[in-house]
Amino acid sequence: MRANRLILFGPVIGIGALLLLVAACSPTVSGPIPGDPQKGKYIFEANGGCGCHGPNLAGYKAGGPAELPGSAPFGELFVGPFGSIPARNITPDKDTGAGRMTDAQLVEAIRSGKNDKGDQLFPIMPYNSFHFMADQDVSDLVSYLRTVPAVSNQVPERQLNGPVPPQPALPPAPARAPESGLPRGDYLVSAISICGDCHTPTSSDGAPDRSKLLAGAVIPREGGRFETANNITPDTDTGIGNWTEQQIVTLLKTGKRPDGTTVGGLMAGQIVGGYSRLTDADALSIAQFIKSIPAVKNLPEPPASPTSPRP
């Protein structure tokens, strides 16, 4: 539900010990709880606006361009060794979208990657990260998705070259989200904004390389291009160790780097999609958390070819 994750076949799950501890100690509710669409809109924006599905959330349009911005307002098509996977229509349209799914089915799709037929979604949809979204937050998000305009768009079926990777065993999701400080930043980075989906490199089998958490990655794009997601660990040589917390906040809210340049590519889409509307407190919690993680020396380098603007 976010920007292109073409190389992230196994998305990052929650990365903080505290978040996992909370998750392990907080049982999930037996079914969806009443949601608030206004609060759900904020969760949606804190994720960057579910960008994979397009600004209209209607998913990939058959015969259209494969990726944003060319595909706007529709969503993206993901092509790789796994096959071909179009972003689904998640608007309330009853014939081609999610309008016939119950709230419980939408929660199951978001947090467990199961569609309304019980089929496992491919983990380009980052349900292994969204699994750690708190009960109230996921219910609020579902309530918001019910309010967006319905768009009729029949998305083509996925074409896979092999079985869907099984979902790993995960602890229960937290009933409540942390409200402030480092725990809040960990929660947002891990379960909502899911920064690792772009900034953590993957190993040869497509799983996140935990030794290089948030240390930058190279993302294939349409037409043989590549985009670099920078190292955002506190390493002073290859990461953002020289940035202040406020400078990280400024980038999240405005797209401006400390040197005055502006981000482009996928990160620009995330900022426009909703990072710019993070509360000051949440942006600061993210900055504090990023400053607290281990520094990793890593300079991701794309193959020699034309590239998109660096994020």
C-alpha positions as CSV (number, residue, x, y, z in Angstrom):
1,M,0.0,0.0,0.0
2,R,2.9,2.3,-0.4
3,A,5.5,3.3,-3.0
4,N,7.1,0.8,-5.3
5,R,8.7,-2.2,-3.4
6,L,9.9,-4.0,-6.5
7,I,12.9,-5.7,-4.8
8,L,11.3,-6.1,-1.4
9,F,9.9,-9.6,-1.7
10,G,9.9,-10.1,2.1
11,P,9.0,-6.7,3.8
12,V,10.5,-5.7,7.1
13,I,8.5,-6.5,10.2
14,G,8.6,-4.5,13.5
15,I,12.2,-3.6,14.3
16,G,12.2,-2.5,17.9
17,A,12.5,-4.8,20.9
18,L,10.0,-2.7,22.8
19,L,7.4,-2.9,20.0
20,L,7.8,-6.7,19.9
21,L,7.5,-6.9,23.7
22,V,4.3,-4.8,23.5
23,A,3.0,-7.0,20.7
24,A,3.8,-10.2,22.6
25,C,2.0,-9.0,25.7
26,S,-1.1,-7.5,24.1
27,P,-3.6,-9.9,22.7
28,T,-5.5,-8.8,19.6
29,V,-9.2,-8.3,19.7
30,S,-11.4,-11.1,18.3
31,G,-12.8,-8.8,15.5
32,P,-12.7,-5.3,14.2
33,I,-13.5,-2.6,16.8
34,P,-15.4,0.6,15.9
35,G,-13.2,2.8,13.8
36,D,-12.9,6.6,13.4
37,P,-12.5,7.6,9.7
38,Q,-10.8,10.9,10.6
39,K,-8.2,9.2,12.6
40,G,-7.9,6.6,9.9
41,K,-7.2,9.3,7.4
42,Y,-4.2,10.3,9.5
43,I,-2.9,6.7,9.6
44,F,-3.4,6.5,5.8
45,E,-1.3,9.7,5.4
46,A,1.3,8.6,7.9
47,N,1.8,5.6,5.5
48,G,2.3,8.0,2.6
49,G,-1.1,7.5,1.1
50,C,-1.0,3.8,0.1
51,G,0.8,4.9,-3.0
52,C,1.1,1.6,-4.8
53,H,-2.6,1.6,-5.4
54,G,-2.5,5.1,-7.1
55,P,-3.9,8.4,-5.9
56,N,-7.4,7.2,-6.7
57,L,-6.7,3.9,-4.9
58,A,-8.2,2.0,-7.8
59,G,-5.1,-0.1,-8.5
60,Y,-3.4,-0.9,-11.7
61,K,-5.3,-0.2,-14.9
62,A,-5.0,-2.9,-17.6
63,G,-2.9,-1.7,-20.5
64,G,-1.6,1.4,-18.6
65,P,1.9,2.5,-17.7
66,A,3.5,0.2,-15.1
67,E,4.5,2.8,-12.5
68,L,3.8,6.2,-11.0
69,P,3.8,9.0,-12.0
70,G,3.0,7.7,-15.6
71,S,0.2,5.5,-14.3
72,A,-1.5,8.3,-12.3
73,P,-4.1,8.3,-11.1
74,F,-4.1,4.5,-11.1
75,G,-1.7,2.2,-9.3
76,E,1.4,0.2,-10.2
77,L,2.3,-3.1,-11.8
78,F,5.2,-5.0,-10.1
79,V,7.2,-7.2,-12.4
80,G,10.2,-9.4,-11.3
81,P,11.5,-12.9,-11.0
82,F,8.3,-13.7,-9.0
83,G,6.1,-12.8,-12.0
84,S,3.6,-10.0,-12.5
85,I,1.6,-8.5,-9.7
86,P,-0.8,-5.5,-10.2
87,A,-1.8,-3.3,-7.3
88,R,-5.4,-4.1,-6.4
89,N,-8.4,-1.8,-6.4
90,I,-9.0,-0.9,-2.7
91,T,-11.8,1.6,-3.3
92,P,-15.4,0.8,-2.1
93,D,-16.5,-0.2,-5.6
94,K,-18.6,-3.4,-5.1
95,D,-17.9,-5.0,-8.4
96,T,-14.2,-4.3,-8.9
97,G,-12.9,-3.0,-5.6
98,A,-13.2,-3.8,-1.9
99,G,-16.8,-2.8,-1.5
100,R,-18.1,-6.3,-0.8
101,M,-15.4,-7.1,1.8
102,T,-16.4,-7.0,5.4
103,D,-14.4,-4.9,7.9
104,A,-13.0,-8.2,9.3
105,Q,-11.8,-9.2,5.8
106,L,-10.1,-5.9,5.2
107,V,-8.3,-6.1,8.6
108,E,-7.2,-9.7,7.7
109,A,-5.9,-8.5,4.3
110,I,-4.0,-5.6,5.9
111,R,-2.5,-7.5,8.8
112,S,-2.3,-11.1,7.5
113,G,-2.2,-10.8,3.8
114,K,-5.3,-12.9,3.2
115,N,-7.9,-11.8,0.6
116,D,-11.6,-12.3,1.0
117,K,-11.3,-15.8,-0.7
118,G,-8.6,-16.8,1.8
119,D,-5.8,-16.6,-0.7
120,Q,-2.4,-15.4,0.5
121,L,-1.3,-12.1,-1.0
122,F,2.3,-11.8,-2.3
123,P,4.4,-9.9,0.3
124,I,4.9,-7.0,-2.0
125,M,1.9,-5.9,-0.1
126,P,3.7,-5.4,3.2
127,Y,1.4,-7.2,5.5
128,N,4.3,-8.6,7.6
129,S,4.9,-5.0,8.6
130,F,1.3,-3.9,8.8
131,H,0.7,-6.9,11.1
132,F,2.1,-4.8,13.9
133,M,-0.5,-2.0,13.4
134,A,-2.4,-1.6,16.6
135,D,-6.0,-2.8,16.7
136,Q,-7.5,0.7,16.9
137,D,-5.3,2.1,14.2
138,V,-6.2,-0.7,11.7
139,S,-9.9,-0.3,12.5
140,D,-9.6,3.5,12.0
141,L,-7.8,2.9,8.6
142,V,-10.5,0.5,7.4
143,S,-13.2,3.1,8.4
144,Y,-11.4,5.7,6.3
145,L,-11.1,3.5,3.3
146,R,-14.8,3.1,3.4
147,T,-15.2,6.8,2.8
148,V,-13.0,7.3,-0.3
149,P,-14.7,7.5,-3.7
150,A,-15.6,4.2,-5.4
151,V,-13.8,3.8,-8.7
152,S,-14.7,1.1,-11.2
153,N,-11.5,-0.6,-12.4
154,Q,-11.1,-4.3,-13.0
155,V,-7.5,-5.1,-12.1
156,P,-5.9,-8.0,-14.1
157,E,-5.1,-11.2,-12.2
158,R,-1.6,-11.7,-10.9
159,Q,0.7,-14.1,-12.8
160,L,3.2,-15.8,-10.4
161,N,6.2,-17.9,-11.4
162,G,6.1,-19.9,-8.1
163,P,4.3,-20.2,-4.8
164,V,3.6,-17.3,-2.5
165,P,6.2,-17.2,0.3
166,P,4.6,-18.4,3.5
167,Q,4.0,-15.8,6.2
168,P,6.5,-16.2,9.0
169,A,5.2,-16.9,12.5
170,L,4.5,-13.5,14.1
171,P,3.5,-12.5,17.6
172,P,0.1,-10.9,18.2
173,A,-0.3,-7.3,17.1
174,P,-0.5,-4.6,19.8
175,A,-3.9,-3.6,21.1
176,R,-2.7,0.0,21.5
177,A,-0.1,2.1,19.8
178,P,2.6,3.9,21.8
179,E,1.8,7.5,22.1
180,S,5.1,9.3,22.3
181,G,8.9,9.3,22.3
182,L,11.1,6.5,21.0
183,P,8.4,3.8,21.3
184,R,6.1,5.9,19.1
185,G,8.9,6.5,16.6
186,D,9.7,2.8,16.4
187,Y,6.0,2.0,15.9
188,L,5.6,4.5,13.1
189,V,8.8,3.5,11.3
190,S,8.1,-0.2,11.6
191,A,4.3,-0.6,11.3
192,I,2.9,2.5,9.6
193,S,5.4,4.5,7.6
194,I,7.4,1.2,7.0
195,C,10.6,3.0,6.1
196,G,12.5,-0.3,5.8
197,D,10.5,-1.3,2.8
198,C,12.7,1.0,0.7
199,H,15.7,1.7,2.9
200,T,16.6,-1.8,4.0
201,P,18.4,-3.9,1.3
202,T,17.4,-7.4,0.6
203,S,19.5,-10.6,0.5
204,S,19.6,-12.9,-2.5
205,D,16.4,-14.7,-1.5
206,G,14.5,-11.4,-1.2
207,A,14.4,-11.3,2.6
208,P,15.4,-8.1,4.4
209,D,19.1,-8.0,5.3
210,R,18.8,-7.4,9.0
211,S,22.5,-6.6,9.3
212,K,21.8,-3.4,7.2
213,L,18.6,-2.2,8.7
214,L,17.7,1.2,7.1
215,A,21.2,1.3,5.6
216,G,20.0,2.0,2.0
217,A,19.0,0.0,-0.9
218,V,18.8,0.0,-4.7
219,I,15.2,-0.2,-6.2
220,P,14.6,-1.3,-9.8
221,R,12.2,0.8,-11.7
222,E,10.5,0.6,-15.1
223,G,12.7,0.5,-18.2
224,G,15.8,-0.8,-16.6
225,R,16.2,2.2,-14.4
226,F,17.2,2.1,-10.7
227,E,16.5,4.4,-7.8
228,T,18.6,4.7,-4.6
229,A,17.0,4.8,-1.2
230,N,19.7,6.4,0.9
231,N,21.3,5.1,4.1
232,I,19.3,6.7,6.9
233,T,21.2,5.2,9.8
234,P,23.3,7.5,12.1
235,D,26.6,6.6,10.2
236,T,28.4,9.9,9.8
237,D,30.2,8.8,6.5
238,T,27.5,7.1,4.5
239,G,24.3,7.8,6.5
240,I,22.7,10.8,8.1
241,G,24.7,10.8,11.4
242,N,25.5,14.5,10.9
243,W,21.8,15.5,10.7
244,T,20.0,16.9,13.7
245,E,16.6,15.6,14.7
246,Q,15.1,18.8,13.5
247,Q,16.7,18.4,10.1
248,I,15.1,15.0,9.8
249,V,11.7,16.5,10.8
250,T,12.1,19.2,8.1
251,L,12.8,16.6,5.4
252,L,9.8,14.5,6.4
253,K,7.5,17.6,6.4
254,T,8.9,19.5,3.5
255,G,11.2,17.3,1.4
256,K,14.1,19.7,2.0
257,R,17.6,18.3,2.9
258,P,20.0,20.2,5.1
259,D,21.9,21.3,2.0
260,G,18.8,23.0,0.6
261,T,18.1,20.5,-2.1
262,T,14.8,18.8,-2.5
263,V,14.1,15.0,-2.5
264,G,12.8,13.4,-5.6
265,G,11.6,10.0,-6.7
266,L,9.7,7.6,-4.4
267,M,10.4,9.7,-1.3
268,A,8.9,12.8,-2.9
269,G,5.8,10.7,-3.5
270,Q,5.7,9.6,0.1
271,I,6.0,13.2,1.4
272,V,3.2,14.5,-0.9
273,G,1.1,11.4,-0.1
274,G,1.1,12.2,3.6
275,Y,4.4,12.5,5.4
276,S,4.1,16.2,5.1
277,R,0.9,16.0,7.2
278,L,2.6,14.2,10.1
279,T,2.1,16.0,13.4
280,D,5.2,17.7,14.7
281,A,5.3,15.3,17.6
282,D,5.1,12.2,15.4
283,A,7.8,13.5,13.0
284,L,10.0,14.2,16.0
285,S,9.4,10.7,17.4
286,I,10.5,9.2,14.0
287,A,13.6,11.4,14.0
288,Q,14.5,10.4,17.5
289,F,14.1,6.8,16.7
290,I,16.2,7.0,13.6
291,K,18.9,8.7,15.5
292,S,18.8,5.9,18.1
293,I,19.3,2.9,15.8
294,P,22.8,1.4,15.2
295,A,24.9,3.2,12.6
296,V,25.7,1.0,9.6
297,K,28.4,1.9,7.1
298,N,26.8,1.3,3.7
299,L,26.7,3.2,0.4
300,P,24.1,1.6,-1.9
301,E,25.3,1.8,-5.5
302,P,23.0,1.1,-8.5
303,P,24.3,-0.5,-11.6
304,A,25.6,1.9,-14.2
305,S,22.4,3.1,-15.9
306,P,20.2,6.1,-15.9
307,T,18.6,6.7,-12.5
308,S,15.7,8.5,-11.0
309,P,16.4,11.4,-8.7
310,R,17.8,10.2,-5.4
311,P,15.3,10.0,-2.6
